[in-house]
Amino acid sequence: MSRPGRRGSRGGREALRAASAGLALLLAAGCTQDSGPDDRRRGRAATVELDQLVALADEPVHIRISGLTAGTKTTVTTHATDHRGMAWSGRAVFTADADGTVDLARDTPRAGTYRGADGMGLLWSMKPAEGDPDATWFIPGAARTTAAYRVRLTVASGGRTLAERDLTRTWTSAGVRHKNLTVSTDKVRGSLFLPPAHGPRQAPVLLLGGSEGGLADERAAALLASRGHPALSLCYFGCRGRPENLDGIPLEYFATAAQLLRDQPQADPRRLAVLGVSRGSEAAQTMAQYYPGLVHDAVAYLPSRDTWDAYHPGCLSCGQGRAAWSHHGKDLRLAPIPLDRVRGTVLAVGSGDDRLWPSLAAARSIGQQRNAAGRKHQALLYPKAGHAAAFYPYLPSAVQGGGRPLGGTRAADAHAKADSWPQVLRLLERTAP
């Protein structure tokens, strides 16, 4: 996640419905695994029931266990391995109801890695086998090379394994294509994900990361393309062909990327949106303001209301007094960033326990502004979340980055992402006026 630099001195790093159609299974369809031998002799067969065995990684899955003995203590665990080979696991202990069932969306665990009824709690609350879960990120691999990751669900009671089932979480649905963009060939550095050639034109999405530099979250771009949105994960500094520092980055560079994206065959050119997180939220807002003929909507995750100073990762004081952005060759310094020329909506997502900057206050202020048609922008406010509460849900994430607290808790951030991501998708699916 991004780590903003305070004007003059402070900075730091910041540290998809089309899921394999035909493989999605209904609750009672083929989800039974063999029970243990003792349970078979007693005539009982525990069943792991899933509404989808293969689903996009940002889709909730209904998990239900049946065939248990009423009132028995039952432990459900999840196991997954990240791209480094590190093992992760989640755990929840339940009491089977009078019908011998456990429903994760309904039931509150007696103990485990999460609290309260949460149908996806066993996924986002997984912890690493080694290290501090608050400081360790589950990274399943790059979306362009690793299309999915697998989660093993295990049900046990009385020291016996009763049932097991694999759940596959995918980043790209069938037909999604990927292309690397280079500055020398395409004038921008990015990772372009295109939806299947068939289907209606939908809003293209430009994704911008923060002061960590490099490409924005490619998995988010892959998930969006799986839903029909041409999506470009852009690098604007900190990669080959681009400056090393966030210093004087011209808005024209983003405009070039937006035009390239808007020209894709599957794109609806009237509805382009820019999603920016942390320092990238500054560029998302200014692009919507200064290029209303090109950009329709913007999503500002963990935003600022102002443009901050330049940021040099290797020298925290080097950006002092320098502008992070430029427009038409001139430094761009805005306090606050105006939003009155925006053609569509700026949706701001802010956290109340953000330890890097006051994103909740900034999001609230954005939601009070009006666009070119006089309509208010929108804000989603999460008082207990921190600076890592951005993009898609259900993946284990840390609340520390670069050795510095980002604020919030794993549970609060998980709630914020699960609540905000569907609202971002609805904004993108809305028909442009």
Protein Blocks (a to p, Z undefined) as FASTA:
>chain_A
ZZdddehjagcddddfkeoghjaccfklopaccddfklmmnopacddddfbfbdcfkbcc
ddddehiaehiacddddddddfkopacdddddddddfkopacfklpccfbdjbecjdfkl
mmmmpccfedjfklcccdebjfklmmbdcddddddeehiafbdcdddddfbdghiacddd
dfklnopacddddddfbdcddddddddddfngpjddfklmmmmmmnopacddddfehpeh
iafbdehiafklmmmmmmmmmmpmkbcfklcccddehjlmmmmmmmmmmmmmlpmbdcde
hiafbdcddddfklmklmgoiafbdcehiacddddddfklpmbbcdddddfklckbcfkl
mmmmmmmpccfkopacdddddfkbcfklgcjehiacdfbeehiaebjjfklmmmmmmmmm
mmmmmmmmpccZZ
